[in-house]
Amino acid sequence: MKMVRATAFLLACLVVGSSLLDSTVAAGTSFCGSKCSARCSKAGLKDRCVKYCRICCDKCKCVPSGTYGNKHECPCYRDLKNSKGKPKCP
């Protein structure tokens, strides 16, 4: 009987934990989405800008303010490079 209760308790913890994790990830995604939409609002290739901005935001958890520059506000975002050694983040 104790084994059944322990198993049920662990199962309940997993369900609650996974639902909390999903809401945390969703919150992070909406943060990056809104910040990157603002950052890329004046870009010529908005889809590409938002794509790379979101990659950088997911990794660094920040996006510089404004539509250009200000990368000193987020050193991780500033320092990410592509395979050719050029800045990855818009």
Secondary structure, DSSP 8 states (H G I E B T S, - for coil): -HHHHHHHHHHHHHHHHHHHHHHHHHHHHHHHHHHHHHHTTT-SSHHHHHHHHHHHHHHHS---SSSS--GGG-HHHHH-B-TTSSB---
